[in-house]
Amino acid sequence: MTYCIGIKLDEGLVFCSDSRTNAGADRVSTYSKLHRFSVAGERQLMVVTAGNLATSQAVLARMERDLKEDAPQSIAKAQYVSEVADYIGELGLQELGRFKEGGPTAGFNAEATFILGGQIKGHDPEMYLIYPEGNHITVSDQYPFLQIGETKYGKPILDRIIRPDTPHETAMRCALVSMDSTMRSNATVGPPIELLFYRRDALDEPALYAKLEEIDPYLVELRRSWDENIRRAFDDLPSLDGVFTAAHD
């Protein structure tokens, strides 16, 4: 399992992903799930992945090859980010089709899910969640974020904090708290944590990027501060005095 977040802000796009691919009793392995594609000055695209690693790797490799070979369909030919989402969905379906041609395998799931975000010159930034079936959805103004993988543990903090006008640094801290909450509750999600911010219209500039190990000083301090403040906030909740009445037989 994995956990990835995409947030669409007025300022730009935030991505956060874990890197754990296996968490067995005797082996823990990692692999980056955050990938960047760019055509300088013309388009910047970011993809995070969840699900079957072989399928997602095959899709990403095909995207890179089509771009390098100037194929008729590639991320360089799309006019809109939504067209790139269609393209990734088609590639995912093709990879699933190849797996199914090999015959059924009990208990094995080859599906992969993607979050795509980015900007093409002349258009606003966009963000999409691409399902294994090839279709996709985008964010809403009320909930301008998307999640894939182990989503349930980290969703409450995103629901409470993230809005389109949230400052990007606040959104990045929120994404890290969401990730840390998930790691605490599910051992299949783990570091290194990758964090990226693409600023709107920064087509010629590098994105802000950080890779945080579990013992990274900032991550350790964030976790400590969050734990202390959430306990303090809980202690400050209104007392239950006056809520109960005497029970009668």
N, C-alpha and C positions, 0 to 999 in steps of 0.2 A: 504494500500500500504506500501511498505518498500523500502529500498535501501541497497544493499550489494555490496561490491567490493572485488575482488580477484586479486592480482598482483603477477606475477611470475618473479623473479629477478635472476640474476646470484648468488646472495648471499643467496637466499631462497625465502620464500613465505610471502606475507602480506595479511591480511584480515581486512576488516572494515565493520561494520554493525550497523544499527540503531536498536532500540528495540520497536518501536511503533507498536501496532497492531490495535488500534482503536483511532480515533480522532473526535468523535462526539461532538455535542454542549454541552453536559452535562457530558461526560465521556471520559477520556483518559486512555488507558491501555497499558501496555508494557509486552514484553516477549523476552527473549534472542533468537537471531537467529544465534548465533555463537556457534558451538558445536565441541568438541574435542574427538577423539578416539585414544587410543595408546596401543601398546604392547611394553613395555620398551625394548630399544635396538634393536627393530626389525621393528617397523613401527609407524609413526605418521601421523594422518589424521585429517583434519579440514573440517567442512561442514558449509556453511551458507545457509539460506533458505529464499524464498519469495513465496508469494501466499497464498493458503488456509492453515490456521494454523492447522486445524484438520488433514489434509493430511500429512503435514510435520511432525507433532508430531507422527503420526502413523508410518511413515517411520523410524524416529529416534528411536522410541521405539522398532521396529522390529530389527533394527541394533544392539541395545544394547542387546536384548534378544538372538539373534542368536550368538552374541559373547560370552555371558555368558554361554549359553547352548552348546557351541561348535558344532553348527549346520553344516551340510555339506557345506552350502554356508554362508559365513560371511566375514567380513573385515579381519579376521585373516587368512583366507584360500587363499585369492587372491595373485597372484604372482606379479601383477602390479597394480598401482593405476587405470589404465584404466579399469581393471576388477572390481574394487570397483565401478567405475562409472556405469558400466553395471548393477551391482547388485542393486545400488540405483535406477536406471532407472526402473528395473523390479519391485521393491517394490512400487515405485510410481504408476506404471500402475496397480498393484494389488489393491491398495487403491482406485484408480479412478474407477476400475471395481466394487468394493463393493458399491461405491456411486451410480453408474449407475443402479445397481441391485435394488436399492430402488426406482427407478422411477425418472422421470424428475422433477426438481424444477426450476421454472422460475426465471431468474435473479441470480442464484447461480452458482458460479464457484468453483469447488473442485480441480482445478489444482494447483500444487506446482512446483517450479523450485529450483534447487540447484546449488551451486558452491562447488566443491570438490577439495581439494588440499592436498598434503602430499608427503611422501616419504616412500618407502619400502626398507629395507636394500639391498644393492647391485645394486640399481637403482637410477637414478637422480630424483629429485622432479618433480612432475607433477601437472597439474591443469586442471579441466574440468568444463564446464557448462552443466548441465543435464536438458534437457527439459521435460515438462510433458508427452510428447510422448515416453519417455524412451531413446531417442538418445542423443548424447552429442558431444560437440566440445571442442577444446583446444585453447590455446592462440597462437598468431603469434609473430615472432620476431619484426615486426613493431609495433604491439599493444599488448604487453605482459600483458594484463589485461582483466578481465571479469566483467560484471555488471549484476545484476538482480534487478527487481523491477522498481522503478522510476528512470530510467537511464539518461534521457536527460539533466537534469540540471547540473549534475556533470561530464559529459563526456569531455567537452572542455579542462579542466585543465589536465585531464589524457592524452588526446591526445598530448598535448604540452610538458608534462614533463616526462612521464614514458617511459623508455627504459630498456632493460635487464640489462644494466650496471649501472642503477641508484642506488646510495647508499640506503640502506634500510631505513635510517632515513628520507632521502628526500622523498622516496616513501610513508612513513607513514604520513608525513606532507601533502603531496599531497592528499592522501586518505582522510584526515580530512578536507582539504579545499573543496574537492569534495563533501563530506558529508554535510558540512556546507552550501555550495551553494544550495544543494538540499533541506535542511531543510528550508532555507530562502524562497524558491519558492514553497514549497509544505508542507502543514501542516500535511499531513498524514505520513510524515517521521520525526522522532524525537528521542531525547535521552531517555535513556543513549546510548552513542556510545561505542561500543566495538572495540578494536584495538589489533591485534596480529601479531607478526612476528616469523616465524619458520625459524631458520638458517639451511642452507643446511648441511646434515650429522649429525645434532645434535639430534640423535635418543635417546640418554640417558639424554638429557637436557630439562628442562622446556622451553616452548616458552616465549618470552616477551609478556606480556599481560597488557592491561589497560582498565578500564571502566570509561568513562567520563560522568558526568552529565552536563546538559546545563550550569550550573553556575560554572563548574570546572575552577579554575584559569587559567590553561593552555589553555583550549578551548576558554575562554573569551579573553585572550591575543592573541591567534592565529587569532581569528575573527577580533579583533581591528587592528592588524598589517596588515592583508590581505586587509582590507578595505582601510586603509591609503595608502598602497603601490600601490594598483590597481588604486586608484584615482590619485596618483602621476604619475604613468606610463601613464595614460590616458592624463594627462596634458602635458606630454612630447612628445606626438605623433606629427608628422610633421604637421605644419600649412596648412590650405587649401588655403592660399594665392597663387595666380597664377594658381589655378586649374580651376577657373571659367572664362568664357568669357562673354562679354556683350551680353544680349539677344536682338534679333532684331525682330520686328514685321514682 
